Amino acid sequence: MIDAASYTATLDGEDRLVEADPSFAALNARAGGAVGQPLAAPPLAALARLARRLAIPVARVVTIADADQDMDCWVRAAPTGDEVALTLAVIRERPAWRPPLAAAVPPPPGGDWAWEVDAQLKFRQLLIDAGQDHGVDETLVIGQPLTSVFELESDDAGAMPLLDAVAAVDHFADQPALLGASGARVLLAGHVRLDRTGGFNGFVGATYHQVRRDVAPDAEIAGRFNHQLDTILRRPLSRIVANADSINAGVDGDIDPQYADYAADIASAGRHLMGLIDDLSDIEAIEREDFTVEDEGIDLADVTRRAAGLLSVRAANAGVTIDRGDLDSAVPAHGEFRRTLQIMVNLIGNAVRYSPRDAIVWLRLQRDGDRVYAIVADQGKGIAPEDQERIFAKFERVDTSEPGGSGLGLYIARRLARAMGGDLTVDSAPGEGARFILRLPAA
């Protein structure tokens, strides 16, 4: 326990402890340090480095973990040449945080069998309904691997949901398998179990001997596709982007600007991949024969305003002005709000991306009889006539050497426009910019 009074220490230019009063020396020793060695408390060493770099005294509240308690301390670091004098006073002591006990995890509902496996996928438990005889002795499989009972197979997409779930530390469903003893086809599902630190600790699972037929095959495959994207890619990427943004913002303390730039690049790349995942998910949906959109009776002017607002920061950073024209008057149209907004965000985003600095992107709305038009015009380098139809094809871009998207945005946008009874076209010439025209039925 540290005394409430202030105590002091001195560090050399390599953050080694030169001298310390008994209380400080005891704190440092409990953290594994000693006089003549680098300071063992990282928050104090970081504050000392900051004071040395700025060449001025720095003071702030620092939390130090000491045995079974956390201490909030007022610390002052004063540089003198290469040395730094530390003065520390304890403000508050409190019990150290401990991770909560893992909550009980229920098995997926409706299963014929229930089972549990550990982090090595070895059985902890196997419960077979009375009256079922599949040649499995539940008392003999405890401690044996899951594959001693179930022979895992790939699903229709060529994936193994259980193994993907292990990698993503997530739940899984619809894992095809053969029951080794009888050869019966089954489906497995599992809820992930976490340990006290949030790490993977196995699954609580269920076995379905009756393959479910209450979902149309196309819809079942589509749902599995989107689930795989979400489990395997989208969620891990979200964590990568969030952590990279935190590093770039210096949430946990100052870092070298070069590493902050690296973190910004990682976050940017992660967002690019997230956009590609969303595009792939959209393609899977719009290419199904049963794909439909809702007719919600939208206001095309409101949708265009919202799309421009979403891209205003990106445009400002690129030095591009978005001229919104007259978007105050309502322009009723038939279509689905979310899908129309998706189209307009894509068109305006492309216009901003391919416009030079100090350029203008114009947004205009028109009505002609039973049709309404949203026009997005830019001052980019334009599109040659022979490329104007090609850019609406899947994975096509005019110049792949330029930074840009995946070549899916315009393909998806046109498919969505046509699904709403409209169309998407382009009017352009090299050196004269481009005009993308969204046409929808007027309401």
Secondary structure, 3 states (H helix, E strand, C coil): CCCCCCEEEEECCCCEEEEECHHHHHHHHHCCCCCCCECCCHHHHHHHHHHHHHCCCEEEEEEEEECCEEEEEEEEEEEECCEEEEEEEEEEEEECCCCCCCCCCCCCCCCCEEEEECCCCEEEEEEECCCCCCCCCCCCCCCCEHHHCEEECCCCCCCCHHHHHHHHCCCEEEEEEEECCCCCEEEEEEEEEECCCCCEEEEEEEEECCCCCCCCHHHHHHHHHHHHHHHHHHHHHHHHHHHHHHHHHCCCCCCCHHHHHHHHHHHHHHHHHHHHHHHHHHHHHHCCCCCCCCCCCEEHHHHHHHHHHHCHHHHHHHCCEEECCCCCCCCEECCCHHHHHHHHHHHHHHHHHCCCCCCEEEEEEEEECCEEEEEEECCCCCCCHHHCCHHHCCCCCCCCCCCCCCCCHHHHHHHHHHHCCCEEEEEECCCCCEEEEEEEEEC
